[in-house]
Amino acid sequence: MEQEIKVTDIYGGMVFNDKQMKERLPKDVYKTVVTSAKMGEHLHKDVADVVAAAMKEWAIELGATHFTHWFQPMTGLTAEKHDSFLSPTSDGQILMEFSGKELIKGEPDASSFPSGGLRATFEARGYTAWDPSSPAFVKDKTLYIPTAFCSYKGEALDKKTPLLRSMDALSKAAVDLLHVLGKTDVKHVDTTVGSEQEYFLIDKDLYKKRKDLVMCGRTLIGANAPKGQEMEDHYFGVLKPKVSEFMHELDKELWELGIPAKTKHNEVAPAQHELAPVFETANIAVDHNQLTMEIMKKVADKFGYACLLHEKPFAGINGSGKHNNWSISTDTGENLLNPGKNPAENKQFILFLMAVIAAVDDYQELLRLSVATAGNDHRLGANEAPPAIISVFLGDDLAALLNSIEAGEKYSAEGDKKISYAHVLPHITMDNTDRNRTSPFAFTGNKFEFRAPGSSLSVAQPNIALNAAVADELKKMTAKLSSASKENLDQAIDELVKEMLSEHKKIIFNGNGYTDEWVAEAEKRGLLNLKSVPEAVPYLISDKVVNVMESNDILSKEELESRYEIYLDNYNKALHIEALTLLDMVKKEVSEGVISYSNDLSDSAIKKSSLLNGSAATYEKSVLAKLDEAEAGILKGVEKLEADIKNAENVENTLEAAKYYHDTILSDMDALRECVDLAESITPGDYFSYPTYDKLLFSLR
């Protein structure tokens, strides 16, 4: 019988966390490390040596034989190079060594990582630098040290470096404003994040038979199953026993690594699920989400599943997102987005609320491009994700409060509203906002939920954008309020809020974001509707975005230009691989199945005609006619896609290539798929070497 796991005994057991540091480090060293993590100060070598020795001994006790600097290059994945602690001695023995220098700095070969032109490919040197604010951990007998990754000249080649810079920028801007408001005890402000992670589980053996899933993460062909998500019976449904076991094992492995996995449930689409953690500091939350995706795949494999993290692995049913719940808190324990019991009198809350609203309005293109990927283009705007138009949802109460401020009227709150569902149930206090699933950026009580990120995305990107935009607005607000006297501060705040409301209320929308009416209304308001990567990414090197990033010391113009090239290049390569994979499947697997079925139908028709003395085989001929039509469309589609791929390969400018892939190659692929799916819907599944949708989505054990 399996031994019961006590969560409190295993939680963080594989993490060199605060508890371990207190126990293993001298008091003065411990204080220095904690201060360094909070304030971003450099650790001296003698301190680093002490930390490294303690960390090594702890890791060895847990079975570690190697260490690695774990970083997040511009591939969107994580990277690691493992070195052993082993050091040979002159007498043929070994020592297990790990120095402060090895802890603080590493030198991986960086030549093959995307750099977007920041460095030549023959320049191999890159550096990893320990991030003491994110704790080290042991996994697979290796000590993992979270690190930033920079070029020889110091340019950011990763997602962690600009995230840390953006957190510093927001902290400084928020502290400056709080000091103007009289909160001089606040020394630091953290952005906190909770990332809800959606994913699909399918049978591993079936997954291996789908070349498109293996190569591209999504199905490129596939007729809809007779049943999809119409009944909505999978949503919050009873977990299948083996899926439940998978989730228990996933929780256990995440908890051991100090990842606060909390909520798990079935999502809307068949075979789709969700996991949500507790809030953490943004930097740690990003690291933990990268780990979560990796461990999901590893644990799924143990149970004979494949975990799909693509934004749209199946057509016709919901795709997967990653809701980025974002808030800001002081080192004194105050959530700056908490309205309190009387938000109308809470000027601090109103100021920070307005800073976020203004940030979303002024930098809507920055938020949109932060979630721009080939996969997410398939998801945004469908009835499962918010539209590509960025807007802010506040709920009725906060909207009424801001309207009263703009009108110069006293806001009269109705007090706590109670709901009674039945006389035997307790009265429940109504929340100050509802959940608007059609809004890309919604206030949800004491935080904002950015619902636009895709499921495979590193949440570093949207948080860099959010932090930068909000920091910029806070700086503007501080500049306007800092000249006001203490006696006139309240009046200055009221005037500033009114001014900002007048300028930025166009971004506030509390209605249904899926309607055509909203698209037309958004255009009237002057809001952007960037539906694809080629439309969104060019804003990354616009003067406005370059200015906000450079003025807050987050990314230089050169670093932004490199990311611009990388994002477009990744998009082009993703679509190129998809197009080639589709052609390969159609020319081999689809054609084989359709031709085989056509031959069998023809044989059947001939036999039937013979038995019926020449009478027509009506059914067979009818199906053959439909198949012939589909085959003609497939042949035409293959020829066009092949020709257009050759054209795409000759487009040198990355943006022009991206536009060509979006406008032409994707259109070719959709047209070809339509013909393939028609043929598949006519042909029995046994004729195909790959599993069809009904098997993929409804075969979980």
Rosetta blueprint (number, residue, H / E / L):
1 M L
2 E L
3 Q L
4 E L
5 I L
6 K L
7 V H
8 T H
9 D H
10 I H
11 Y L
12 G L
13 G L
14 M L
15 V E
16 F L
17 N L
18 D H
19 K H
20 Q H
21 M H
22 K H
23 E H
24 R H
25 L L
26 P L
27 K H
28 D H
29 V H
30 Y H
31 K H
32 T H
33 V H
34 V H
35 T H
36 S H
37 A H
38 K H
39 M H
40 G L
41 E L
42 H L
43 L L
44 H L
45 K H
46 D H
47 V H
48 A H
49 D H
50 V H
51 V H
52 A H
53 A H
54 A H
55 M H
56 K H
57 E H
58 W H
59 A H
60 I H
61 E H
62 L L
63 G L
64 A L
65 T L
66 H E
67 F E
68 T E
69 H E
70 W E
71 F E
72 Q L
73 P E
74 M L
75 T L
76 G L
77 L L
78 T L
79 A E
80 E L
81 K L
82 H E
83 D E
84 S E
85 F L
86 L E
87 S E
88 P E
89 T L
90 S L
91 D L
92 G L
93 Q L
94 I E
95 L E
96 M E
97 E L
98 F L
99 S L
100 G H
101 K H
102 E H
103 L H
104 I H
105 K E
106 G E
107 E L
108 P L
109 D E
110 A L
111 S L
112 S L
113 F L
114 P L
115 S L
116 G L
117 G L
118 L L
119 R L
120 A L
121 T L
122 F L
123 E L
124 A L
125 R E
126 G E
127 Y E
128 T E
129 A E
130 W E
131 D L
132 P L
133 S L
134 S L
135 P L
136 A L
137 F E
138 V E
139 K E
140 D L
141 K L
142 T E
143 L E
144 Y E
145 I E
146 P E
147 T E
148 A E
149 F E
150 C E
151 S E
152 Y L
153 K L
154 G L
155 E L
156 A E
157 L L
158 D E
159 K L
160 K H
161 T H
162 P H
163 L H
164 L H
165 R H
166 S H
167 M H
168 D H
169 A H
170 L H
171 S H
172 K H
173 A H
174 A H
175 V H
176 D H
177 L H
178 L H
179 H H
180 V H
181 L L
182 G L
183 K L
184 T L
185 D L
186 V L
187 K L
188 H L
189 V E
190 D E
191 T E
192 T E
193 V E
194 G E
195 S E
196 E E
197 Q E
198 E E
199 Y E
200 F E
201 L E
202 I E
203 D E
204 K H
205 D H
206 L H
207 Y H
208 K H
209 K L
210 R L
211 K H
212 D H
213 L H
214 V H
215 M H
216 C H
217 G L
218 R L
219 T L
220 L L
221 I L
222 G L
223 A L
224 N L
225 A L
226 P L
227 K L
228 G L
229 Q L
230 E L
231 M L
232 E L
233 D L
234 H L
235 Y L
236 F L
237 G L
238 V L
239 L L
240 K L
241 P H
242 K H
243 V H
244 S H
245 E H
246 F H
247 M H
248 H H
249 E H
250 L H
251 D H
252 K H
253 E H
254 L H
255 W H
256 E H
257 L L
258 G L
259 I L
260 P L
261 A E
262 K E
263 T E
264 K E
265 H E
266 N E
267 E L
268 V L
269 A L
270 P L
271 A L
272 Q E
273 H E
274 E E
275 L E
276 A E
277 P E
278 V L
279 F L
280 E E
281 T E
282 A H
283 N H
284 I H
285 A H
286 V H
287 D H
288 H H
289 N H
290 Q H
291 L H
292 T H
293 M H
294 E H
295 I H
296 M H
297 K H
298 K H
299 V H
300 A H
301 D H
302 K H
303 F L
304 G L
305 Y E
306 A E
307 C E
308 L E
309 L L
310 H L
311 E L
312 K L
313 P L
314 F L
315 A L
316 G L
317 I L
318 N L
319 G L
320 S L
321 G E
322 K E
323 H E
324 N E
325 N E
326 W E
327 S E
328 I E
329 S E
330 T E
331 D L
332 T L
333 G L
334 E L
335 N E
336 L L
337 L L
338 N L
339 P L
340 G L
341 K L
342 N L
343 P H
344 A H
345 E H
346 N L
347 K H
348 Q H
349 F H
350 I H
351 L H
352 F H
353 L H
354 M H
355 A H
356 V H
357 I H
358 A H
359 A H
360 V H
361 D H
362 D H
363 Y L
364 Q H
365 E H
366 L H
367 L H
368 R H
369 L H
370 S L
371 V L
372 A L
373 T L
374 A H
375 G H
376 N H
377 D H
378 H L
379 R L
380 L L
381 G L
382 A L
383 N L
384 E L
385 A L
386 P L
387 P L
388 A L
389 I E
390 I L
391 S L
392 V E
393 F E
394 L L
395 G L
396 D H
397 D H
398 L H
399 A H
400 A H
401 L H
402 L H
403 N H
404 S H
405 I H
406 E H
407 A H
408 G L
409 E L
410 K L
411 Y L
412 S L
413 A L
414 E L
415 G L
416 D L
417 K L
418 K E
419 I E
420 S L
421 Y L
422 A L
423 H L
424 V L
425 L L
426 P L
427 H L
428 I E
429 T E
430 M L
431 D L
432 N L
433 T L
434 D L
435 R L
436 N L
437 R L
438 T L
439 S L
440 P L
441 F E
442 A E
443 F E
444 T L
445 G L
446 N L
447 K L
448 F E
449 E E
450 F E
451 R L
452 A L
453 P L
454 G E
455 S L
456 S L
457 L L
458 S L
459 V L
460 A H
461 Q H
462 P H
463 N H
464 I H
465 A H
466 L H
467 N H
468 A H
469 A H
470 V H
471 A H
472 D H
473 E H
474 L H
475 K H
476 K H
477 M H
478 T H
479 A H
480 K H
481 L H
482 S L
483 S L
484 A L
485 S L
486 K L
487 E L
488 N L
489 L H
490 D H
491 Q H
492 A H
493 I H
494 D H
495 E H
496 L H
497 V H
498 K H
499 E H
500 M H
501 L H
502 S H
503 E H
504 H H
505 K H
506 K H
507 I H
508 I E
509 F L
510 N L
511 G L
512 N L
513 G L
514 Y L
515 T L
516 D H
517 E H
518 W H
519 V H
520 A H
521 E H
522 A H
523 E H
524 K H
525 R H
526 G L
527 L L
528 L L
529 N E
530 L L
531 K L
532 S L
533 V H
534 P H
535 E H
536 A H
537 V H
538 P H
539 Y H
540 L H
541 I H
542 S L
543 D H
544 K H
545 V H
546 V H
547 N H
548 V H
549 M H
550 E H
551 S H
552 N L
553 D L
554 I L
555 L L
556 S L
557 K H
558 E H
559 E H
560 L H
561 E H
562 S H
563 R H
564 Y H
565 E H
566 I H
567 Y H
568 L H
569 D H
570 N H
571 Y H
572 N H
573 K H
574 A H
575 L H
576 H H
577 I H
578 E H
579 A H
580 L H
581 T H
582 L H
583 L H
584 D H
585 M H
586 V H
587 K H
588 K H
589 E H
590 V H
591 S H
592 E H
593 G H
594 V H
595 I H
596 S H
597 Y H
598 S H
599 N H
600 D H
601 L H
602 S H
603 D H
604 S H
605 A H
606 I H
607 K H
608 K H
609 S H
610 S H
611 L H
612 L L
613 N L
614 G L
615 S L
616 A L
617 A L
618 T H
619 Y H
620 E H
621 K H
622 S H
623 V H
624 L H
625 A H
626 K H
627 L H
628 D H
629 E H
630 A H
631 E H
632 A H
633 G H
634 I H
635 L H
636 K H
637 G H
638 V H
639 E H
640 K H
641 L H
642 E H
643 A H
644 D H
645 I H
646 K H
647 N H
648 A H
649 E H
650 N L
651 V L
652 E L
653 N L
654 T H
655 L H
656 E H
657 A H
658 A H
659 K H
660 Y H
661 Y H
662 H H
663 D H
664 T H
665 I H
666 L H
667 S H
668 D H
669 M H
670 D H
671 A H
672 L H
673 R H
674 E H
675 C H
676 V H
677 D H
678 L H
679 A H
680 E H
681 S H
682 I H
683 T L
684 P L
685 G H
686 D H
687 Y H
688 F L
689 S L
690 Y L
691 P L
692 T L
693 Y H
694 D H
695 K H
696 L H
697 L H
698 F L
699 S L
700 L L
701 R L
